[in-house]
Amino acid sequence: MATSEKCGTSLSPEQLINPRSTLSGNAPVKKATTHWYLPLNKHEDFLRKWILEDHAADWKANVVGQM
């Protein structure tokens, strides 16, 4: 079954079929990462205004949707 690509769609690495680097042609290597979590809920009002009002034209719709 063929699927259509949707530009800007986020995919997990497991969803990619035969992924390869466009630069080297090598397959990607999964590695452990460290994640930092920031208390964004403490700044929600400021961020909501800054993103949706002050800088609304600066973002693509799919980016705003993920924020």
C-alpha distances in whole Angstrom, upper triangle without the diagonal:
4,7,10,13,16,19,21,19,20,18,19,20,17,14,15,13,16,18,21,25,25,29,29,26,26,24,25,27,27,31,33,34,37,36,39,39,41,42,41,42,45,45,42,45,45,42,40,43,43,39,39,42,44,40,38,37,37,33,30,29,26,29,31,28,28,32
4,7,10,13,16,19,17,18,16,18,19,17,14,13,12,15,17,20,22,22,26,27,24,25,22,23,26,26,30,32,33,36,35,37,37,40,41,39,41,44,43,41,43,43,40,38,41,40,36,36,39,41,38,35,35,34,31,27,26,23,26,29,26,26,30
4,7,9,13,15,13,15,13,16,16,15,12,12,12,15,16,19,21,21,25,26,23,24,22,22,25,25,28,30,30,33,32,34,34,36,38,36,37,40,39,37,39,40,36,35,37,36,33,32,36,37,34,32,31,30,27,23,22,20,23,25,23,22,26
4,6,10,12,11,14,13,16,17,17,13,13,13,16,16,19,21,20,24,25,23,24,22,23,25,25,29,30,31,33,32,34,34,35,37,35,36,39,38,35,37,38,34,33,35,34,30,30,33,34,31,29,28,27,24,20,19,17,20,23,21,21,25
4,6,9,8,11,11,14,15,16,12,11,12,15,14,17,18,17,21,23,21,22,20,20,23,23,26,28,28,30,29,31,31,32,34,32,33,37,35,33,35,35,31,30,32,31,27,27,31,32,28,26,25,24,21,18,17,15,17,20,18,18,22
4,6,6,9,10,14,16,17,13,13,15,18,17,19,19,19,22,24,23,24,22,21,24,24,26,28,27,29,27,29,29,30,32,29,31,34,32,30,31,31,28,27,29,28,24,24,27,28,25,22,22,21,18,14,13,11,14,16,15,15,19
4,6,9,11,14,16,18,15,14,16,18,17,18,18,17,20,23,22,23,22,21,24,23,26,27,26,28,26,28,28,28,30,28,30,32,30,28,30,30,26,25,27,26,22,22,25,26,22,20,19,18,15,12,12,10,12,15,14,14,17
4,6,9,13,15,17,15,14,17,19,17,18,18,18,20,23,22,23,21,20,22,22,24,25,23,25,23,24,24,25,26,24,26,29,27,25,27,26,22,22,24,22,19,19,22,23,20,18,17,16,12,9,10,7,8,12,11,11,14
4,6,10,12,14,12,12,15,18,16,18,18,19,22,24,22,23,21,19,21,20,22,23,22,24,22,23,23,24,26,24,25,29,27,25,27,27,23,23,25,24,20,21,24,25,22,20,20,19,15,12,11,8,10,13,11,10,14
4,7,10,12,10,11,14,17,15,17,17,18,21,22,21,21,19,17,18,17,19,20,19,20,18,20,20,22,24,22,24,27,26,24,26,26,22,22,25,24,20,21,25,26,23,21,21,20,16,14,13,10,10,13,12,10,13
4,6,8,6,7,11,14,12,15,16,17,20,21,20,19,16,14,16,15,17,18,18,20,19,21,21,23,26,24,26,29,28,27,29,29,26,26,28,27,24,25,28,29,26,25,25,23,20,18,17,13,14,17,15,13,16
4,5,6,7,11,13,11,14,16,18,20,21,19,18,15,13,14,12,14,15,15,18,17,19,20,23,25,24,26,29,29,27,30,30,27,27,30,29,26,27,31,31,28,27,28,26,22,20,20,16,17,19,17,15,18
4,5,6,9,10,8,11,13,16,18,18,16,15,11,9,10,9,12,14,14,17,17,21,22,25,27,26,29,32,31,30,33,33,29,30,33,31,28,30,33,34,31,30,30,28,25,23,23,19,19,22,21,18,21
4,6,8,10,10,13,15,18,21,20,18,16,13,11,12,10,14,15,17,20,20,23,24,27,29,29,30,34,34,32,35,36,32,32,35,34,31,32,36,37,34,32,33,31,28,25,25,21,22,25,23,20,23
4,7,10,9,13,16,18,21,21,18,17,14,13,15,14,17,19,19,22,22,25,25,28,30,29,31,34,34,32,35,35,32,31,35,33,30,31,35,36,32,31,31,29,26,23,23,19,20,23,21,19,22
4,6,6,10,12,14,17,17,15,14,11,11,13,13,16,19,20,23,23,26,27,29,32,31,33,36,35,34,37,37,33,33,36,34,31,32,35,36,33,31,31,29,26,23,23,20,21,24,22,20,24
4,6,9,12,14,17,17,14,14,11,12,14,15,19,21,23,26,26,29,30,33,36,35,37,40,39,38,40,40,36,36,39,38,34,35,39,39,36,35,34,32,29,26,26,23,24,27,26,24,27
4,6,10,12,15,14,11,10,8,10,12,14,18,21,22,26,27,30,32,34,37,36,38,41,41,39,42,42,38,39,41,39,36,37,41,41,38,36,36,34,31,28,29,25,26,30,28,26,29
4,7,9,12,12,9,8,6,7,10,12,15,19,20,23,24,27,29,31,34,33,36,39,38,37,40,39,35,36,38,36,33,35,38,38,35,34,33,31,28,26,26,23,24,27,26,24,27
4,6,9,8,5,5,5,7,10,13,16,19,21,24,25,28,30,32,36,35,37,40,39,38,41,40,36,37,39,37,34,36,39,39,35,34,34,31,28,26,28,25,25,29,28,26,28
4,5,5,5,5,6,7,11,13,16,19,20,23,24,27,29,31,34,34,37,39,37,37,40,38,35,36,38,35,33,35,37,37,33,33,32,29,27,25,27,24,24,28,28,25,28
4,6,6,8,10,11,14,17,19,23,23,26,27,29,31,33,36,35,38,40,39,38,40,39,35,36,38,35,33,34,37,36,33,32,31,28,26,25,26,24,24,28,28,26,28
4,6,8,11,12,15,18,19,23,23,26,27,29,31,33,37,36,39,41,39,39,41,40,36,37,39,36,34,36,38,37,34,34,32,29,28,26,29,26,26,30,30,28,30
4,5,9,10,13,16,18,22,22,26,27,30,32,35,38,37,41,43,41,41,44,42,39,40,42,39,36,39,41,40,37,37,36,32,31,29,32,29,28,32,32,30,32
4,7,9,12,16,18,22,23,26,28,31,33,36,39,38,41,43,42,42,44,43,39,40,43,40,37,39,42,41,38,37,36,33,31,30,31,29,28,32,32,30,32
4,6,9,13,15,19,20,24,26,29,31,34,37,37,40,42,41,41,44,42,39,40,42,40,37,39,42,42,38,38,37,34,32,30,32,29,29,32,32,29,32
4,7,10,13,17,18,22,24,27,29,32,35,35,38,40,39,39,42,41,37,38,41,39,36,38,41,41,37,37,36,34,31,29,31,27,27,31,30,27,30
4,7,9,13,15,18,20,23,25,28,31,31,34,36,36,35,39,38,34,35,38,36,33,35,38,38,35,34,34,31,29,27,28,25,25,28,27,25,27
4,6,10,12,16,18,21,24,27,30,31,33,36,35,35,39,38,34,36,39,36,34,36,39,39,36,36,36,33,30,29,30,27,26,29,29,26,27
4,7,9,13,15,19,21,24,27,28,30,33,33,33,36,36,32,34,37,35,32,34,38,38,35,35,35,32,29,28,29,26,25,28,27,23,25
4,6,10,13,16,19,22,26,26,29,31,31,32,35,34,31,33,36,34,32,34,38,37,34,35,35,32,30,29,30,27,25,28,28,24,25
4,7,10,13,16,20,23,24,27,29,29,30,33,33,30,32,35,33,31,34,37,36,34,34,35,32,30,30,30,27,25,28,27,23,24
4,6,10,13,16,20,21,24,25,26,26,30,29,26,28,31,29,28,30,33,33,31,31,32,29,27,27,28,25,23,25,25,21,22
4,7,10,13,17,18,21,22,23,24,28,27,24,27,29,28,26,29,32,32,30,31,32,29,27,28,28,25,23,25,25,21,21
4,6,10,13,15,17,19,19,20,24,23,21,23,26,24,23,26,29,28,27,27,29,26,24,25,26,23,20,22,22,18,17
4,7,10,12,15,16,16,18,21,20,18,21,24,22,21,24,27,26,25,26,28,25,23,25,25,23,20,21,21,18,17
4,7,9,11,12,13,14,18,18,16,18,21,20,19,22,25,24,23,24,27,24,22,24,24,22,19,19,20,16,15
4,6,9,9,10,12,15,14,13,15,18,17,17,20,22,22,21,22,25,23,21,23,23,22,19,18,19,16,14
4,5,6,8,9,13,13,12,14,17,17,17,19,21,21,21,22,26,24,22,24,24,23,20,19,19,17,14
4,5,5,6,10,10,8,10,13,13,13,15,18,18,18,19,22,20,19,21,21,20,17,15,16,14,11
4,5,5,8,10,9,10,13,14,14,16,18,19,19,20,23,22,21,23,22,21,19,17,17,15,12
4,6,8,9,10,12,14,14,15,17,19,19,20,21,25,23,22,25,24,24,21,19,20,19,15
4,6,6,6,9,10,11,12,14,15,15,16,18,21,20,19,22,22,22,19,17,18,17,13
4,6,5,6,9,10,10,12,13,14,15,16,19,19,18,20,19,19,17,14,15,15,11
4,6,5,6,9,10,11,11,12,14,15,19,19,18,21,20,21,18,15,17,17,13
4,6,5,6,9,10,10,10,12,14,17,17,17,20,20,21,18,15,17,17,13
4,5,5,6,8,10,10,10,12,15,14,14,16,16,17,14,12,14,14,10
4,6,5,6,8,9,10,10,14,14,13,15,15,16,13,10,12,13,9
4,6,5,5,6,8,9,13,13,13,16,16,18,15,12,15,16,12
4,6,6,5,6,8,11,11,11,15,15,17,14,12,15,15,12
4,6,6,5,6,9,9,8,11,12,13,10,8,11,12,9
4,6,6,5,9,10,9,11,11,13,11,8,11,12,10
4,6,5,9,10,11,14,14,16,15,11,14,16,14
4,6,8,9,11,14,15,18,15,13,16,18,15
4,6,5,7,11,12,15,12,11,14,15,13
4,5,6,9,9,12,11,8,12,14,12
4,6,8,9,13,11,10,14,16,14
4,7,10,12,10,10,13,14,13
4,6,8,6,6,10,11,10
4,6,5,6,9,10,11
4,5,5,6,9,10
4,5,5,6,9
4,5,5,6
4,5,5
4,5
4
